[in-house]
Amino acid sequence: MGASGTVRIIKLLFGLLGLVALGCADERPPTVYSYDGWDGGYFLPVDAGPPRYNVLLFIMDGVGPAQLQAARLVKQAPLHFDRFPAHVLMTTEASGGVVTDSGAAATAMATGRKVTPYTLGVALPGSGRPLVTALELRQRTGVPVGVATVETPLVDATPSAFVAHQASRFDEAGVASDYLRRTRPDLMAGGTSYNLGRVQAVAAGYVAIDSEAAMAVRSPGVDRVAWLFDEARPRLPELTRAALGFMSRGKPGFFLLVETEATDTHGHANNLDGVVKAVLELDQAVAEAMAWMGNRTDTLIIVTSDHETGGLVLDEPVLDASSDSVLQIDSAVEDALSPFTANVPPHHYTTTSHSSRPVDVFATGAAHESVLRVSDNTHLFGILAP
Ligand SMILES: [Zn+2]
């Protein structure tokens, strides 16, 4: 065999080794940054090396521009995150359809890939293999990572898309196992469920608590906490403050997700009053985070949503000529539209499901300029991962 034949064999062996290595690794997003619409992709490069900034990601489930406008009208003032220097709209389509669910939407943000609705962190359509998430990429560098949600079990879709890898979000046993045995975030907070309660968390090596007061307790040597609540749960501002206190004890570069699910639940019920109350509670949590941040330049705060719920439309109040007052809502319209018009503006919903409307993204702090380039939910991955 000549020298060139030997070279060919060596090249072939390296090629085979490469294929074996690819087969063993988690499925990573491609490193070519092109956006191909329906099947995802992202254009922001992901750095190797330690994270350059902390990430605090707020997700308001099921909130679009109209829900935020209603909240401003009720508050009679801008929302705290209206003052953020970056603000764009992004599309939320799932793979294969214009309307997404929380699983596919959060997977797109967490991994940069569009997936089939009801999927959590796996390549479907495609190989079905796990897609590495921004939370996991940060975790590999040794920084603290955490997820927190209220008004829903922790195993619900939005936080789980950052932690779990399941073909169906409804496989709660599989999702719980991914929390406790696979990804093991340093902080997990949310509602209890059959598969993920305090007993299971303690058995998996977590310090588990069920009360707001206990969130502030810092035991030396405790590196994994599960704040799992039954009926009584902390409000988002208190939860956010306690979570930030926990996360900032570790190496710089933490990743923390804070979600409110109540906005989506009330959206499905076409209850704008409930949606607005939940948005305003999250707005207070954002104020808490801004106070924590102060002048520090090492933290990126993003406030966004996974999709819009309800197809909400705000309506013009009807001028009542028989009245002295300037604007009155016609009582027939009021009855037809909503029982909550004393508190929220006139409006009507167009669906009890999710809609295809784009959602807002607000950002401040480190690297917030990157958010100005976001126009689809997959683009957030490149900003969350470094
Ligand atoms: Zn929903």
Residues whose N, C-alpha, C, O or C-beta is under 5 A from the ligand:
A	BS01	ZN	D264
